[in-house]
Amino acid sequence: MKTKQDFPSINERPPEGINADGTKIRVLVVDDSMFVAKQLGQILTSEGYEVVATAVDGKDGVDKYKDLCPNVDLVTMDITMPRMDGIQALEQIMAFDKNARVVMVSALGKEELVKKSLMLGAKNYIVKPLDRKKVLERIGAAVKS
């Protein structure tokens, strides 16, 4: 039986979630849906990203960001959540760290909220239902920005 070593690695590429120095890009996932948070986590870890924490609402997300800073490279932030929504959480994170990289996660039909979040400093956005390719594309662009 042939093994992996028997085939040339012409299509091999480095995982997107690894920095040039070999360290993992650290992500905080903020979403009130356990399913979406888990799905995002799986997509990200499959590309080498490290999910350093997950938060269940905006308040929890802001608190965890402040606790983990500067050991967070990126935040994925759901827009619609109980207790504190993603827009308020984005404002608080940006006030705390003007260089924070936040990617908003939104359901279809929330274009106005997405526009508002981009004006407040979000680097990009992802629309639910999640598409693996788009998630990695948008997060990759936000990390490089």
N, C-alpha and C positions, 0 to 999 in steps of 0.2 A: 504494500500500500504506500502511496506517495504521501509525503509529509509536507508541511508548509515550506520547509527549506528547499524542496525540489522545484518550487516555482519562483520565477523572478518577481521582485516586488515593485513592478512598474506602476501599479495603482496605489501603492501605499503612500499615505500622507500623514503628517503629524496630527494628533488630535487638536481640535480647535481650542480646547479649554486649557492648553498648556502655554505658559509664557515662553518667550525666547530663552530665558534662563533656566527653563525646566520646571519652574514652580507652577502649581495649579492656580487657575483663576478662581477666586473665592466668591460665591454667590449667596445672597440672602433671599429666600423665596417668601414673599408675603401674599397669602391668599387664604380666604375663609373656606374655600372648597378643598377638602382633604384630597379629593380625586385630582384636581388640577395641580395642586402642590406636588403630589406624588408623580404625576405625569411630567411636569417640568423638571423635577429632580432626576427622573430616569433619563430624559432627553439630554440634560446637561452632563450627568455623570458618564453617560455613554461616550461623550466627547472629551472626557478628561477634566471637566470642571469639578470643583469641590463645592457641594452645598454645605455651607458652614452652619446654617440655621434655617428654620422655617418659622413663620409667624402667622397667627390666625386672623389678625385684623391690623388696621393701620397703627393703632396705639402700640400694640405688641411689636410691630415692625420698626417703629421709631425707636422704642426702648432697646430692642435688640441691635439696631444699627449703632446707636450710641455706645452700647456695651462693647460691641465688636470692633468699632472703628479704631485704628485704620486697617484692620484685617478683613475688610470686605471690599472687593473690587467692583461689585455690581449688585443691584437690587432688582428683582422682578416684583412689580407691585400691581396687584389687582386694583381696579378702580372702585368697584362696588363691594363694600364690606360693612359689617355692623360696627358699632362703637366709634370708629373713625375711618372714613373712606380713604381711598388711595390718593385723592387730590390733596386732602389735608395732611396726610402722612408725607407726601412728596414735598409739600411746602415746608414742613418741619425738618425733614432730612436736609433739604437744600439750605435752610437757614443755619443748620448745625454744621454742614459741610458743603460749601459751594461747589466743590469738585466731585460731589457724589455722582455716580452713574446709575440712573434709574431707568428701567424699561417698564412701561406700563402694560398691563394685561387687561384687555377689555372684551366684553361681549359685543356682538354686532349691534349696530344702531346707537352706539355711544360716541359718535364722531365729535360732538361738541366738547365732551369731557376729555377726549383724546387731544383735541386741539389745545384746550386749556392747559392740560398737563405738559404738552410740548413747550408752550409759552412759559410755563413755570420752571422749566429746566430739565424735563425728562429727555433722555437721549433718543428714545425710539419707543415703539409700541408693538404689541402682538395681539392679534384678534383670536378669540375663541370661536370655534373649537381649535385646539392647538394643532399646527402642522409642523412636524419635526424639522423639515427643511427651512421653513420660514422662521421658526424659533431660533435655530442656530445662526441663520443669516443675520437676523436683527440684533441678536445678542452679540454676535461677532463684530458687527458694525459699531455697536455702542461701546464695546470694550476698546476698540481702536480709536474712538473719538476723543 
